[in-house]
Structures are given as structure tokens and as C-alpha cells.
Amino acid sequence: MKKIFLLVFAVVSLLLPNANVGAWGSPYPGTLYDGNYVLVSGRMGGGQYADMSSRAVELYNPPYYQIAINVVSIEFSEDYYRAHGTYVGGPYKVHSGPGVMRFRYNYNTKAIWVLRSGGVWKYWDIHQAHTTADGHPFIPYSAEAAFAAAYNMRFFGSTTGYGGNRVISEDFYRVLGL
């Protein structure tokens, strides 16, 4: 009986830290608003969340797709973070948004393009190193959220990109329920 208790305790101990830190091991909540907002990027006390209910399919011509989704910026309480070491469960407010993100996809090649200002489509090369200023992880995670919201399936899945790393973490797919 003692061995069973220790085994259960070990499993729960491994799972609880992951439940506390939100999506992909960050201190941010993986979802907000009853799971409707999904974390696509977070840093320095703020997070960007894709509004899963806002997705709009603008082109459906497999393997080509175009999807728009609203993204909002959320500001979290630094006082709560200092007291608890996480933003999960703490107060927050919408800082800006929603902003509309538009993505084009080629499902066969796992290529995406993002619409930039001035109406210019920019190819997002998953095999190139990107900085936060370039839009990593914001661009690929927002694109994945939009595709998942539209079709309830993964776009990138286990596709690897720069350095042989997965483009989208398995933790993110768990948050999406995929």
C-alpha cells in the first residue's frame, strides 16, 4: 500500500507544477475567459491571447487556406506575481486589442504567411532562427491557434523547424485540446 501511495504522490508531484505554470512551462495562464482566449506569447508581465471564437475562414481551397483571428494583449498584476511566483489565478486586464491577424497556409508544405502592415504577405520561415522582435513565438502560435479554431486539427503537428526543434510544443496542443 505504501508503494502505491508513493507512486501516486510521485505522479501528482510531476503533474502539479505543470498545471500551475500555464502553457508551455510559462508563468502565464494557458487560457482565459473559460478557455476562449489561448496564450500565444507571453513575456515581461504581459501576454497575447488568440480569441478562438473570432476565427474567420477567408479561403478554403485545400491545401491552401486563409484564416483571420483576433488577438488581444493582456496585462497581468506584478504584485500578484511577486507574491505567488506566477500570474496564474491573478488579476489581469485587457491592455490592447483586439487586433486582427491574417494567415495563409499551405498544408502540404507546412508553410505559413502573415499579413503585415501595408497589405504585404510575409513568409514565415520555420527553418530560420527568429527573435521575439521578429514575432517568435507569437506568429507561429497565433497561426496554429487560428487553424485549430477553424478546423479542430493541428497544422504543424510534429513538424520540426530551426535547430530540429518542433515548431509548436506538445504542451500548446494540450491547451488547445488537440
Phi, psi and omega in degrees: 000321181296322179295320178297316178300314180296322178296314178298317179299318180296317180295314179296320179298325179286327183277324185299316178301323179292325179291330183282332189263004175081205185286141176044042174074019180262164178279008183263148175298135179293329178219158173224168177052060177056034177085359182286329177259128182242131181296124176246344176193143177208137174190153174054043174082006179225157179220153174251132184234132176275130178275101187298335181279351185266356186300142179225119177281119182257340177212127175230098180212070187313135009271013182259136181220155169221127185225139174250147178211145177276140177232133179244153175258131182246137176251129182257163181280119177290327177298318178296318180297316180298325182281329189240349180073014179203159173264348181298125179089353182268172179288154178205165175215154177289121183271319177200160177114181006280151172247140182271127175251137177238136182229143169248144185229146164239105186297323183293322183259356183059038178259143175230154173231146178241139179281121179261174179300149182083007178074024181262128176275125180248127177290134177258106183277109182289347181264008179250146175287131179238145176265173175299321179296328177289336181119019177261130005268004187307310184295302183295325181287324175294318178297318179294319178298317180298315181295317179295321179295324183282320191236359180053040176210164181280143171268300182283322182058233182267016179303135177257152180234226184306131177069013180078009179274151176296141178294317181237132181286152177297328177300322179295320178295327176295319178298321179285347182078026181248000000 
